[in-house]
């Protein structure tokens, strides 16, 4: 019945200047999938909902509002531009660490973590939109140590626990006291805590059970 947010992040684009020395400071998903300069240099996550949401964003809608026809058109668009895509890795971090993509669909905190050692790497929120998401904590109804679970959650989401989590992972916390306790360079980092203009371009992915079968079918054929 209840969940509490552990971490909040963004799915956007990691731009590797080592692979793409002339890449612009920012760009759109549409540019990434249509500009011949990026052919074979893009990776997208092996995640049908993330990739579909991106394709729908290019078409000016989201999964929350999409019809079955919108979904089919979005996958048709992806198929038409599949030559741009190098692959669909399940996790982007190993790919960007190895310089295997110039434009990589990636999670914000992962990119910041890798960028500590790769100065040519940066994370951008595409101009046509990005996904915002939250990882949550919950206690299963058949848990054997409920009191221990509460103690763990309380410790993890305490001011010091949440502060430590953000410092270690580069994902933002929903604990405002923890944010206030963060070093200014972290609390003011727009990748971790997006500014209002960027936040306005972000959307959560809304589950659509009514479209699950068509999504699975189209993804299998991509």
C-alpha positions in Angstrom: 0.0 0.0 0.0 2.9 2.4 0.7 6.2 3.2 -0.9 8.8 5.9 -0.1 11.2 7.5 -2.6 14.9 6.5 -2.2 16.3 8.2 -5.3 15.1 10.5 -8.1 16.9 10.6 -11.5 16.7 11.4 -15.1 17.1 9.4 -18.3 18.8 11.7 -20.9 21.8 11.7 -23.1 25.4 11.2 -22.3 27.6 13.0 -24.8 31.1 11.6 -25.1 33.3 14.3 -26.7 36.1 11.7 -27.1 33.9 9.9 -29.6 32.2 13.0 -31.0 34.7 15.9 -30.7 32.3 18.3 -32.5 29.1 17.3 -30.7 27.0 20.4 -29.7 26.5 21.5 -26.1 23.0 20.2 -26.3 20.6 18.6 -28.8 17.3 16.8 -29.2 16.4 13.2 -29.4 15.1 14.0 -32.9 18.6 15.3 -34.0 20.3 12.3 -32.4 18.1 9.9 -34.5 18.0 11.8 -37.7 21.4 13.6 -38.1 23.7 11.4 -40.4 26.7 12.7 -38.3 25.6 10.4 -35.5 24.9 7.3 -37.5 26.1 4.2 -35.7 27.2 6.2 -32.7 24.0 6.1 -30.6 23.0 3.5 -28.0 19.5 3.3 -26.4 18.7 1.3 -23.3 17.3 -2.2 -23.6 14.1 -0.9 -22.1 11.0 -0.7 -24.2 9.2 1.9 -22.1 12.1 4.3 -22.0 12.8 3.9 -25.8 9.0 4.2 -26.6 8.6 7.3 -24.4 11.6 8.9 -26.2 10.1 8.1 -29.6 6.7 9.4 -28.5 8.4 12.6 -27.2 9.8 13.2 -30.6 6.2 13.0 -31.9 5.0 15.5 -29.4 3.2 13.1 -27.0 3.9 10.7 -24.1 2.9 7.2 -23.1 0.4 8.6 -20.7 -1.6 10.2 -23.6 -0.7 7.7 -26.4 -3.2 5.7 -28.4 -2.4 2.3 -29.9 -1.9 4.0 -33.2 0.6 6.5 -31.6 2.6 3.5 -30.3 2.7 1.8 -33.7 3.8 5.1 -35.3 6.5 5.6 -32.7 7.9 2.1 -33.4 7.7 2.7 -37.1 9.8 5.8 -36.6 12.4 3.9 -34.6 12.6 1.2 -37.4 13.0 3.9 -40.0 16.0 5.3 -38.1 17.4 2.1 -36.8 20.6 2.5 -38.8 21.5 5.4 -36.4 21.5 3.0 -33.4 24.6 1.0 -32.5 22.9 -1.1 -29.9 20.6 -1.5 -26.9 22.7 -2.3 -23.9 20.9 -3.3 -20.7 23.1 -0.9 -18.7 24.8 2.2 -20.1 27.6 2.6 -17.6 30.0 -0.1 -19.0 29.3 1.3 -22.6 30.3 4.9 -21.7 33.2 3.8 -19.7 34.6 2.0 -22.7 33.9 4.9 -25.1 31.6 2.7 -27.2 29.0 5.4 -28.0 29.1 9.1 -28.7 25.4 9.7 -27.7 24.2 7.3 -25.1 20.7 7.1 -23.5 21.8 7.0 -19.9 20.8 7.6 -16.3 21.9 10.9 -14.9 23.7 9.6 -11.7 25.6 7.0 -13.7 26.9 9.6 -16.1 28.1 11.9 -13.3 29.8 9.0 -11.6 31.7 8.0 -14.7 32.5 11.7 -15.6 34.6 12.0 -12.5 37.2 10.0 -14.4 36.2 10.9 -17.9 36.4 14.6 -18.4 35.1 14.4 -22.0 31.7 13.1 -20.8 28.7 15.2 -20.0 25.0 14.6 -19.4 22.3 16.7 -21.1 18.5 16.8 -21.0 17.4 16.7 -24.7 15.6 19.8 -25.8 12.5 17.8 -26.7 12.2 16.1 -23.3 13.4 13.4 -21.0 12.2 10.9 -18.5 12.2 11.6 -14.8 11.8 8.6 -12.5 12.0 7.5 -8.8 13.4 4.4 -7.2 11.2 3.5 -4.2 11.4 1.4 -1.1 8.6 -0.9 0.1 8.2 -3.7 2.6 6.6 -6.9 1.2 3.5 -8.1 3.1 5.3 -11.5 3.8 8.5 -9.9 5.1 10.1 -11.9 7.9 11.7 -9.0 9.7 9.4 -6.0 9.4 10.9 -4.1 12.3 14.4 -4.5 10.8 13.0 -3.2 7.5 11.7 -0.1 9.1 15.0 0.5 10.9 16.9 0.1 7.6 14.5 2.5 5.8 14.7 5.0 8.6 18.5 5.0 8.6 18.7 5.2 4.8 16.3 8.1 4.6 17.5 10.0 7.6 19.2 13.3 6.9 22.7 11.8 7.1 21.7 8.6 5.3 20.0 10.4 2.4 22.9 12.9 2.2 25.4 10.0 2.1 23.3 8.3 -0.6 23.3 11.3 -2.9 27.1 11.9 -2.4 27.8 8.3 -3.3 25.4 7.8 -6.2 24.8 11.3 -7.7 21.1 10.7 -7.5 18.9 13.2 -5.7 17.1 12.6 -2.5 13.5 13.7 -1.7 14.7 14.6 1.8 14.9 18.4 1.8 16.9 18.5 5.0 19.5 16.2 3.4 19.7 18.4 0.4 20.3 21.5 2.6 23.2 19.6 4.2 24.9 18.8 0.9 28.0 20.7 -0.3 27.0 23.6 -2.6 28.6 22.1 -5.6 26.3 19.1 -5.3 23.1 20.9 -4.2 23.5 23.3 -7.1 24.4 20.7 -9.7 21.6 20.9 -12.3 22.1 17.3 -13.4 21.3 16.1 -9.8 18.8 18.8 -9.0 17.4 20.1 -12.4 16.5 23.7 -12.7 12.8 24.6 -13.4 13.3 25.0 -17.2 14.8 21.5 -17.5 12.3 20.0 -15.0 9.5 21.4 -17.2 10.7 19.2 -20.1 10.7 16.0 -18.0 7.8 13.5 -17.7 7.3 10.3 -15.7 6.5 7.1 -17.6 2.9 6.2 -16.9 2.2 2.4 -17.0 -0.3 1.5 -19.7 -1.6 -2.1 -19.1 -4.0 -1.6 -22.0 -1.1 -1.1 -24.4 1.2 -3.7 -22.9 0.6 -6.4 -25.6 1.1 -4.1 -28.6 4.2 -2.6 -26.9 5.8 -6.0 -26.3 4.9 -7.1 -29.9 6.4 -4.0 -31.5 9.5 -4.1 -29.3 10.1 -7.7 -30.3 10.0 -6.7 -34.0 12.3 -3.7 -33.6 
